[in-house]
């Protein structure tokens, strides 16, 4: 097997994704060239993919003198990188630079970029299953950077020896130089979430150089204790660990008790200009950020008051669990204040507005004494397509003008009428050679509004698809969605002509039966799998297997019968949960390929999948083109729409992300010549479907052949009997009903695989 890699320059805004396989190469590139406009405004970072629970840090990504911005999204465990691009003397803007995202390690929960060794290069601190992990930023041979793991996990000197520095997974700790000695100290909430611990960095004291030598100081830090958010008591003795506060616990009582409502975020920032680090913290049950000024000393912090509505002029107000960050994002040299949501996923009440989950407060004061002015609720999100959560995509020439328009389903947004999703239409106003998408509506055909009005149904988690459901060769528009009545799959038949504009009448909205085992979030692909002229269903499951449901009815009234839960031999993968599939010819051979995305953001392609006995991916993942890079990723199990956006004969891919955004992948695969279906004159198999107790399977070929039957998982079921050099029979008696594979190896046409249905 040969591996093919495309090399790129790190400074380009396009990244190549290479797939390797025997005699087949699939290759895509992250692309940012297609323009997208929303409400008359051109989005400068349209394809950044959206984010939901962003965390903000700065570091040098490229080799200029201005620091760049790294965003880590907790909900998708994904890095989104932005470089500072000069627009004039002293004027900069943020531009999405996806090429740097592959340089970062796989991280879960939280990330802080801080320079612990004072070498001028920001290092990476992040959560680890055993506490905290630390990566040193070291120069790479190509002039960029790489991460060197140096503390996995990070240790601290406790009261009884060295122990892991433990941080609860929902938390974000504080990491700053508290005592002014030049190295970084940790402040974090204890496992109960009631008080903070101080882990002083002793590196400078012991070696004269900054490093990672931590020691826990006292029972707590700052002399305060709390249970939830607005109940802070400033009467905790950190020397003894005791408190006289009413209705609170102490460090020493209730040993082994189960903590309640743990989850806190910390920001340490000198906000009043006295040289001491103040506290900004959010709680998992609250919508606000609390500000606590430090009235102690560098050696001994002390807090005596809390402002629970910070900032007073325009308080942070998320539905639940805010976090805060202090970074200069307005390019004036002063740290600004950014508040965001700090959740792993949407809450069950669907109250979080993930389209506006990054609130920016500009520092209009000084670096020494900040003053905050509220600017926007959608920092960076306003510059990209971000429909909240779970964007799904479909490409089709809706208006019949010769280019591909874009439909995007989304989970929902809350309004006075409730939480409702829908389908957005981005009309392509460009050319077949250069796409330009313009958002025309967030409720295509008025579909969501009409269902709410006529059926009292609020659609959520809408997955849009465009495919031929009626068997007339003309694509129809369908969707899956969740309602208070459960899951639903519906479509509108397209009454237009082939290659013409879509003619859709919402009054013809038709329900499709749910395949057995359908679960919310399942990814159905409608395809004539056994080539009997009826549209079947391939159902991608949460754990990565594919179910095949044969249509035993008609296209007008389908009846789906489960044939196998492991189509192509794909088994469940419990370590990589989340799975989405789509079928399309992506290499020009006129045979459909199967594209699959996974929860870790990887993408696999199964070439010519209908003719494969056992499905094997033509890629291991989205491979990195440069040495030292990790895997390039989408955001979670992205949905994929396939269509030619530049008229080069190869369909490109628009991915809808879990974070509600879009990623554009330019197809740079090896383009093959059309390969007609082998059934066209070379092989004939009949009857199909077959009743094996009444009939034998007949195989007619164009030359002498070897014919063998297999199960869908690749088990050999026996070879066919030779009648003549071009005619063979198979006895399938005793086989249970289902689908089987017949492999024909001819001397003239090579290997051919066909599916046969046993009734």
N, C-alpha and C positions, 0 to 999 in steps of 0.2 A: 504494500500500500504506500502510495506516495503522498507526502504532505506538501501542500502548496501554501505559501504565505505571501501576502502582499505587504511590501514595506512602505511606510509613510514617514513623512517628516513630522516631528512632534508639534511643530508650530501651526500645522494646518488645522482648519476647523472641520475636517472630514476625517473620520477614522475608518479603517477597513476592518471588516469582520470576515475572517477566512474560515472556510469549512473545507475539510480534507476528506477524500474518499477515493477508493479505487475507481479509476476511469471517470471520475466525476468531481467537479469543483464548484461549490456554491460560495459566492462571496458578496457581501453587502458592506456598505459604508454608511456610518452616521453622516447625515447630510443636514445642512441648515439653509440651503439656497432657495427653496420654495417659499415665497412670501405668504404671510397670513395677516389679514386685516380684521379688526373687530371694532365696530362703531366708528369706522372711518380712520382708525389709527393702525399704522403698520406695527406689528409686534416685533421688536428687535431680537427677542429670544424665544420665538414662537415654539420651537421644537425642544425646549429644555425638559419637558416631561412632567411639569407640575411638581408641587410638593405639598404635604399636609402638616407635618410636625417638624418644621425645620429648626436646625441648630446652626449657629453662625460662628465661624472662626476665620481668621485671616492668616495668610502665609504667602511666600513668593512661589508662584507656580512657574512662571517664565523667568527670564534672566534680566528683566528690566529693574528699575529702582522702586517701583510702586508695588505695594503688597496687593495680592489678589484675594478673592473671597471663596471660601469653601463652605458649602451648605451640606449638612448631613440630615437626611430625613428619617426620623425614627420609624415611621409607618412602613417604609419600603426598604430600610437598611441600605440606603443608597446615597452615594456622594454625588453632588451636582456642583461643578466647578465653573467659576466665572473669573475672567481676567479683566483687569482695568485697562481700558482702551482710550488713548488720548483723543480728544475731540478738538483740542486747541491748547494754547498755553495755559497749563494748570487746570484744564477741564478734562474730566474723565467720565466714562460710562461703563457699566458692567455688561460684558458680553459672554454668553454661554460658550465654554470651551470644553467640549466633551472629551477631548483627547487626554486630559489629565485624570479623568475619573478612574481609569483603569490602573493608575499608579497606586491607588489606596487599597489597604487590606480589607478583608471582610470583617465588618464590625457590627455589633448588636447594641442597641439602646442609646448610647451617648458617646460623643467625641468632643474633646477639647484640644486645640492646638496651642501649645505653649513652648517656649524656648527654655528648657530646664538647665541646659549646660552653658548657656550664654555664648553660643558660637554664631549667633545671628541667623540660625535656621530653626524654624518652628518644628517642634517635635509633637508626637501624637500620643495623647492619653485617651483611653477608651475602656469601656466595660469589658470584663472578662468573666466567664462563668465562675472563676475562682476569686473574683474581685476586680482588679484593675490591671490592664496591660499597657506597656509603654514601648513605643517605637521611636528610635532616634532617626532624625532626618539627616541622611548622608548624601554627598554628591554622587551622581551616577556618571558613567563613562561618557554618556552623550551630552553632558552638561546640565541635565535635569536633576532629579532627585530620586532616591529610593528610601524605603523604610527598613530599618534594621531592628529586629525585636531584641530588646535588652532586659526587659523585666516582665515575664509572663509566668506567674502573676507578680505584682508589686508587693513588697513586704514592708511591714512597719514593726517597730519595737513596742510591743504591748507590755502589760504589767507582768506577764509571765514568760517573756521571750518573744522571738520573732513570729509574727503571724501574718496571714494575708490581710491586706488593707481592703476590708469588705464594704461594699456600697450596694444598697438595695437596687434591684434592676430598674424600677421606675424612676429612680432619683437622678439628678444631675448634681455633682458635687461642686464645691468652690475650690479653685486652684490658683493661688496668687502668692506673691511674696508678702507675708503679713508682718514679719519682724524687720524688714528692711535690710536683710543681710545679703541679698543677691540671689537666693535660691527660692524655689517654689514650695509653698506649704499647702497642705490639704485641710479643708474644713468639710465635714460631711455629717449628715444626720445619722444617728445610731439606728439599729434595726427596728426599734419601736417607733421611730419617727418623731420622738418627743423632744430631743435636745441634740445639740451639735457636738461633734468631737473635733479636737484640734490635733493634727498630726504634723508636728514641726519637722522641717527638713534640717538635719544636723550636718549636712555635708560641708558647708563653709566653716562651721565651728570645728569640725574634726579633721578636715583635710585642707582647708583654705580654698577649695574649689567647689563650685556648684555641682550637685549631683542628685542622687536619689536615696538618701539615707534618712528615713522617717522614724519618728518616735512619738507615741501618743503622750500628750501632756494633760494631766489632770483627768477628772471624771467627765468634764464637759468644757464648753468654750462659750464665753460671753454671759454666763450667769443667768440664763433664762431656760424655761421649760414650757412646753405646750402639749396639748392633746391633738387639736385640730388646726385651726387657723387664727381665729379672732380671740383666742383664749390664752395668749402668751402671758406668763407670770415672770416677772423680773426679780425673782428672789430665790435663785438656785445657787447653792454653794458648790462650785466646781472643785474645791479642795477636798470636801468630804463626800460629795455626791448626794447630799441631802437637800430637801427643800421644805419650806413652810407654806408653800402655795396650796391653796385649797383645791380639792377635786382634780389633782394631778398625781401622777406616779412619780417615784424617785428612781434613781439608778439602782438602788439596792433592793427595792421591794418587788413582789410578784415575779420571782425567778421562774423562768420557763413559760410565762404567760404568752399568749398569742397576741402579737401587735395588731391593732386595729387601724384601718385607714392610713396605712403607711404609704408614702409617696410625697417627696418634697424636691423642689428644685432650688438651687442656690446660685446667686451671683454675688461675688465680692468686688465692690467698687467704691472708691472714695468719692462720694457724691457731694459732700459738703466742704471739701477742700482743707480738711484738718490733718491730712496725712495718714489717716486711719481707714482701713477697709470697712465699709458699711455692708449691711446685708440686705439683699432683695430675695425674697423667697415666695414660691408658689406651693400650694397644697393640692393634693389629688382630688379633693372634694370641692374645691373653691374655684371661683372665676376671676379672682383678683390677685395682684402682686402686693405683698407687704414690704414696706421699707422700714429698716431699723438702723438709725444712726449709731455709730460706735462712739461711746463717750469714755472709753478706757484709755489704754496706752498700747504701743506696739507690742509690748511684752505680755500685757494682760488685757484682753478685750472685755468690754462691758457694754451691755445694752439696757436701756431704761425706758424706751418707748417704741411704739410701732404705729406706722401709718398704713392702714388697711385699704386705702383708696388711692394708690399711687399710679401715675402722677395725678395730683388733685385736679388740674385743669381738664384732664381727659383721661380718667382712670382706665387701666387695662381691664377688659371685660370679655373674657372668653367664657364659654359655657362651663368648661371644666379644665383644671390642671394646666395653668400657664407656666411658662419658663421665660427667662430673660437673659439678655446678652448685651455686652458693651463692646462695640467695635465701630471704628470709623468707616462708615459706608457711604458718606456723602463727600469724601475727598477733601475735607478741610483740616485734617490733622487732629481732630477732636473726636473722642469716642462718642458715638451715638447710642441710643437705647433701643433695643429691638425686643418685643415680646412675641411669643409664639405659643402654640398648643404643644403639649408634651404627652401625647397618647400614642399607643401602639395601633389603635384602630378607632373607627367611629364608635361613639356610644350608641346604646340600643335605642335611645330616644331620638337619635338623628338631629341633635341640636347644634352640632359644631358646624360652622361655615368654613369648610376647607378651601373655599375660594379666597377667603380673606383671613388667613391664619398666620400672617406675619405683619405685626403692627410696628411701624417705624416712627420713632420720636427723634427728631433732629436735635443735636446739642447746639443750641444757639448761645450758650454761655462760653466758658473756657474749658480747657482740659483740666485745670486745677479745680474749678468750681462750675460744674455743668448746669445748664438750664435747658429744660426739655420742651420742645414744641412739637405737637402731634402733626404728622404729615400724611400718613396713609395707612390703610388696613391690609394692603396687599403688596407689600414691598417685594419686588422682583416678580411676583405672581402676575402683576398687571402687564408685564412684558412678555408673557408666554400664554399659550393656551392652557387654561386650568379650569376645568369644569367641576372641580371638587374631588370626587373619588370615582374609581372604577370606570374610566373611559373605555369605550369599545368602538371599533371602527369598521367601516365598510366603504369601498370605493366603487363607483359606478357612474356612467355617463347619464345622469338623471335628466338633463335637459337636451340630450341628443346633439350637442354641438361639437362632438369629436374629442373632448377631453374628460378626464375623470373628476367627478365631484366627490365630496367627502361627507359621509354621514357619521356622526359620533353619538353613541348612546352614553348616558351617564347615570350615576346612582340616584342623584336627587339634590335639591336645594330647598331649604325651608322658606315658606312665605306665609302670608295670612291664611292661605287656603290649605296649609299643611306641607308636609315633606313630599316632594314629587320629582321624579326623574322624567326623562324624555329623550328625544333624538334631535340633535342639532344638525343643521345643514350648513356646510361650508361650500358655497358654490365656487367652482373653478372658473375664474374670469380671465385666466391666462390663455395660453396656447397649448397644443399638444406637446410642444417641445419644452415649455417652461410653465409650470403650474403656478397659479396665484389664487389662494383661497380667501374668500370673503365670507365671514359669518353672516348668514341671512336670517336665521331663526334658531331659537333653542327649542322649538316645538314643531318639528317638521310635520306638515299636513294638519297641524292643530290636533295631533293624535292624542297627546296626554290630556289636553283640555277637554276634548270630546268624551274620552273615556271617563273622566271625572264627572262631567256634566250628565252623561247619559246612563252610566252604569255605577256611578258613585265609587269609582276605582281610582286610587292614587297609585300610579305606576312608580316603582322604585327599582333600582339595579337593572336598568334597561340595557340589554345587549342587542345591538342591531346587526342584521346580516342581510346580504343581497345574494340570492341564488335562485335557480330555477326550481320551484316547488311544484309546478303543474305539469312538467314534462314536455312543454311546448317549445323549449329552446330559448325562451325569453326570461331574463332574470326578474324575480319578484322581490319585494321588500318585506322582511319579517323581523321579529324581535322576540326575545324572551324577557320576562319581567317578573317582579314580585309584587303581590298585592295582599291585602288583609285576608283574602280568600285563598291565598297560596300562590304557587307558581303558575305562570301562563305562557303559552307560546302561540303567537298569532302572526298572520301575514296578510298582505294585500296583493291580490293578483295583478300583474302588470298587463293591461290591455293594449299597450303600445305595440309597435312592430319591432322586429329584430334590428338592433343598432339605432333605433329611433328614440325619441324622448319617452320617458316613463309616463304612462297613463294610469294613475292610481285614484281610486275612488274609495274614500274611507268607509262608505256604506257597505263595501264588500269585504270588510275586515273579517277574516276567517280564523277560527281556532284550530290548532293542531293538537293531536293527543300527546300527552307527556309520555315519553318512553319510560319503560319500567326502570326504576332506580334513579330517575332524574332527581337531582338535588339543586337547591339554589346555587347559582354560580357555575353550574355545569355548562360545558361548551358543545352544543350540538353542531354537527356538520352534516348537511343534507347532500347526499351523493348516491348515485345509482351504483352501489357497490358490486352487486352480482350481475349487472348489465342485462337486467330483464325489462328495462324501460320504466321501472318504478323507482321513485326516490326513496332511498333508505336513510337511516340515521347512524352516524358514528358519534358516540358520546364520550368526550374527554372527561374523565373523572378527576376528583380533587387530588387523588394520590398518583395520577400519572398513567393509569391504564386506560384503554379505550374499549367501550362496549359497542358491539355491532347489533343494531336492531333492524331486521329485515322487514320491508313493507310487504305484508301479505294481502293488503287490500288493493286500493287503486290510488293514483295520484290525487284524484278528487276527494276520496275518502280513505286516507291511509290508515292501516292497522299495523302497528309495529310489534314485531315478535323478537324477543331477545335471543340471538343466536350464540353469542359468546361474550364473556366479560373481559376477555384478554385478547382482543383482536390483534393479529400480527404477533402474538406472543408477548406483548408488552405487559409487564407485571406492575403491581402497585409498588411505589417507592415512598415509604413512610418518612424518609429523611429529607425529601424534597417535595413538600406538599404544595398543591396548587398547580393547575395544568390547564392550558388552553390550546386548541388546535384549529387549524384552517387548512383547506385543500385548494391548491392552485398550481398551475404549471409555471414554475419560476425559472426554467432554463430553456424554454422554447421548443421542447421536443414533442409538444402537444399531448403529453401525458401528465395527469395531475400528480403533484408532489404533496406531501403532508408536512406542514410546518407546525412545530410545537414549541410553546414557551412554558417555562417552569417558574415556581415561586422564587427561586434564587436569581431570576432575571436572565437565565440562559435560554438560548434558542437552538433547536435542532431541526434538521431537515431530513425527511425520509423520501428518498428519490423514487419516483414511479411506484408509489406505495400500493396501488391496486394490483400490481403484477409481482409483488414480493410474497414469498412463502412466509418468511419471518421478518418483521420490520427491524431494520438496523439503521441507525441514524448515520447520515453522511457527514456528521460533525460530532465532536465531543462536547462542544459548547460554543459560545461566541469567543473565538480564539483571539489572543492578543498578538498584534503584529510586531511589537517591539520587545526586545529582550528586557527582562525585569518588570514587565507589566503583568498585572493579574488579568483575570477574565473581564472583558467588556460585558456590560449587562444592561438590560432594559430594567424597568421598575416593576418587579414582581412578575406574576404570570400574565404578561401583556397580551391583549388581543391583537390580531394582525389582519389588516386589510391589504389586498394585493391588487395593483393596477399600474399600468405603464404611465408614468408621469413626465417622461422626457422623450417619448416617441423613439426609443432606441430598440424596441422589439423585446425588451426584457421588463417584466412587471416589477415595480418597486413596492416597498412595504411601508405602510403607515401603522405604527403600533400605538394602541391606546393603553395607558398605564394605570396601575392601581392608584396612583397619586392624582388622577384626573387629567393628565396631560397627554401630549403626543410626542412620539419620536419618529423621525423620518429616516428610512434606510434606503439608500440608493443601491439598486441591484447591479452588481458588477460580476455576475456569475459567468462561467463559460457558456456561451450561447451555442446550443446544439441545433442541428437540422431537424425538422419535423420527422418523427418516427411513427408512421401509421400504426393503428391498432393491429396487432397480429391476427385478429379475427377476420380481417378483410382478405379472405382468400387463402391464407396459409394454414389456418387451423379451424376446424369446426367441431363443436362438442354438442351433443344432444342425446336425450331430451334434458332440458335444464329450465326449471327445476325437475327433479326426477323422483319417482316412487320406486325405490330399489327392489321392492318385492314384486313389482310388475314389469320392470324394464331393466335393461343393462345400459350403462353409459357407453356411447359410441364416440370415438375420437377419430376424425379424419384429418390427415396431414398432407403436406405437399411433397414429402419425402420420407424415407425410413426414419423411425424415431424410437426413443425410449420414453415410455409414459408411466408416471408414478403418481399415486394419490397421497396427499398429506392432510393432517389436521391443521387447524389454524395456528397451533403452537409448534408446528414443524415435525410432528411424529409421522413417520412413514406408515402408510396403511396398505401398501402392496403395489405391485406393478401390473400394468394392463396386459391382456393376452393379445398376441399378434394374430390378426386375421389375414391381412395382406401387408405389403410394405407401406401402405398408406392408410390402413384401417386397423383400429385397435378397439378392444372392449374391456370394460372394467365392471366387475361384480361388486356392488356396494351394499349387498345385503347385510343386515345386522348393524349397520351404522345408525346411530340415533339421528333424529332430525337436526338439521343445522347446515352450516356452510363448510365446504371442504375445498382444498386446492389441488388442481391437477397440473402437474409439471410435465411439459412435453419438450424433449430435447431432440430436435430434428437435425439431419445432416445438412440441410439447405438453409434453414432460417434461424438456427440456433435455439436457445432456450426460450420457451413461452410458458407463462403461468396463467391459468384460468381458474375462476371460482365456480363451484357447482353447489347448488342448494339441494339438499336431501329433505324431502317432505315426510 
